[in-house]
Amino acid sequence: MKILVCISNVPDTTSKINFTEGDTKFDTNGVQFVINPNDEFGLTRAMWFKEKQGATVHVVTVGGQQTEPTIRKALAIGADEAIRVNAEPKDGFFVAQQLAEVVKNGDYDLVIAGRESIDYNGGMVPGILATLLDMNFVNTCIGLEIDGSNATAIREIDGGKEKITTSLPLIIGGQKK
């Protein structure tokens, strides 16, 4: 199985945030960046599939050279390969378009993205990506099992959880439990 995990480079929530230019521009000075927590959940699950089922795990991010420490952390966690799309992530649709090209060229069975990133909280990238690629999609996923070409996902819904079965290829919008 070949897995692609989409990771975002986001400010650590413990960093002091400042703005410049009349409070209209985010000041990155002194801010530490980390892997988005929902994306890190997805990477952790991908590592589980690597260990248990021999999956190959690639990570991808859209961003400039400043994202390199985040990519290196994903490789240190255990990803086999990293891809950086060298583009400024202008908005969710743009990011999904960039990721779609990577997915098209990579022949992935499973794409795991965080349900949303903690910097913009847009929550749209995984759904747009699934639409662009015409792939099965499960959002708010908190558990996933793969058996051959079949997937069983557990997702949060209002008032509880839902168990869904579908087939690969699949895009997941994952989140922490």
C-alpha positions in Angstrom: 0.0 0.0 0.0 1.3 3.5 -0.9 0.2 6.3 1.4 0.5 10.1 1.0 0.2 12.2 4.1 -0.5 15.9 3.6 1.2 18.1 6.2 0.8 21.7 7.0 3.5 23.9 8.5 1.6 25.8 11.3 2.6 28.1 14.2 3.1 26.3 17.5 0.1 27.2 19.7 2.5 28.1 22.5 4.3 30.8 20.3 3.6 34.5 21.0 1.9 35.8 17.9 2.5 39.4 16.7 1.3 41.4 13.7 3.0 44.1 11.7 2.0 46.7 9.1 -0.9 48.0 11.1 -1.9 44.6 12.4 -2.5 43.3 8.9 0.5 41.0 8.4 1.5 38.0 10.5 5.0 38.5 12.0 6.9 35.1 11.8 9.9 36.4 13.9 10.3 34.2 16.9 7.5 31.9 16.0 8.2 28.2 16.0 6.4 26.1 13.4 5.3 22.5 13.8 3.3 19.8 11.9 -0.4 20.6 12.1 -1.8 18.4 14.9 -4.5 16.8 12.8 -1.9 16.1 10.1 0.4 14.6 12.7 -2.4 12.3 13.7 -2.6 11.1 10.1 1.2 10.6 9.9 1.0 8.5 13.1 -1.7 6.3 11.6 0.4 6.0 8.4 3.4 4.8 10.5 1.1 2.2 12.0 0.2 0.9 8.5 3.9 1.0 7.6 4.8 -1.2 10.6 1.8 -3.6 10.4 1.2 -3.9 6.7 4.5 -2.8 5.1 3.0 0.4 3.6 5.2 3.0 2.0 4.7 6.5 3.4 5.3 9.8 1.6 4.6 13.2 3.0 3.8 16.4 1.1 3.5 20.0 2.0 2.9 23.1 -0.1 5.2 26.0 0.9 8.5 27.6 0.6 11.9 26.7 2.0 10.7 27.7 5.5 8.8 24.5 5.7 11.9 22.3 5.6 12.1 21.8 9.4 8.6 20.4 9.4 9.4 18.1 6.5 12.5 16.9 8.3 10.5 16.1 11.4 8.1 14.0 9.3 11.0 12.1 7.9 12.4 11.6 11.4 9.0 10.2 12.5 9.4 7.6 9.8 8.1 8.8 6.4 10.0 7.2 3.5 10.0 10.2 1.2 9.1 13.9 1.4 7.7 16.2 -1.3 7.7 19.9 -1.1 5.6 21.8 -3.6 7.5 25.1 -3.8 4.5 27.5 -3.9 3.0 30.0 -1.5 -0.2 28.4 -0.1 -2.6 31.2 -1.0 -5.8 29.5 -0.1 -7.4 26.1 0.4 -8.4 25.6 -3.2 -4.9 26.5 -4.5 -3.4 24.0 -2.0 -5.8 21.3 -3.0 -4.9 21.9 -6.7 -1.2 21.5 -5.9 -1.8 18.4 -3.9 -4.0 16.9 -6.6 -1.1 17.0 -9.0 1.1 15.1 -6.6 -1.6 12.5 -6.0 -2.1 12.1 -9.8 1.6 11.5 -10.4 2.1 9.2 -7.3 -0.4 6.4 -7.7 -1.4 6.5 -4.0 -3.9 4.1 -2.4 -4.6 6.3 0.6 -4.2 10.0 1.1 -4.4 11.3 4.6 -4.9 15.0 5.4 -5.9 16.7 8.5 -9.5 17.7 8.8 -8.4 21.3 9.2 -5.2 23.2 10.0 -4.9 25.1 13.2 -3.7 28.3 11.5 -6.7 29.0 9.2 -9.2 26.3 10.3 -10.7 26.3 6.8 -11.3 22.6 6.8 -11.7 22.5 3.0 -8.5 21.0 1.5 -9.3 17.2 1.9 -12.8 17.6 0.5 -11.7 19.7 -2.4 -8.9 17.3 -3.1 -11.3 14.3 -3.2 -13.6 16.3 -5.6 -10.7 17.2 -7.9 -9.6 13.6 -8.1 -13.0 11.9 -8.0 -11.9 9.7 -5.1 -13.8 8.3 -2.1 -13.6 10.7 0.9 -14.2 10.3 4.7 -14.0 13.4 6.8 -13.7 13.8 10.6 -12.0 10.4 10.7 -10.8 9.2 14.1 -10.0 5.5 13.2 -9.1 3.6 10.1 -8.5 0.0 9.2 -7.4 -1.3 5.8 -8.0 -4.9 4.6 -6.8 -5.4 1.0 -8.6 -2.8 -1.1 -11.3 -2.2 1.5 -11.3 0.4 4.3 -13.3 0.7 7.4 -13.4 4.2 8.9 -14.7 5.6 12.2 -15.7 9.2 12.0 -17.2 11.6 14.5 -20.7 12.9 13.8 -23.0 15.0 15.9 -23.8 13.1 19.0 -21.6 10.1 18.4 -19.6 8.1 15.9 -20.3 6.4 12.6 -18.6 3.4 11.0 -18.2 3.6 7.2 -16.8 1.0 4.8 -15.5 2.0 1.4 -12.8 1.0 -1.1 -9.4 2.3 -2.0 -8.2 4.7 -3.3 -9.4 6.9 -0.5 -8.9 10.4 0.9 -9.2 10.8 4.7 -9.8 14.1 6.5 -8.4 12.9 9.9 -8.5 14.4 13.3 -7.4 13.6 16.8 -9.8 11.7 19.0 
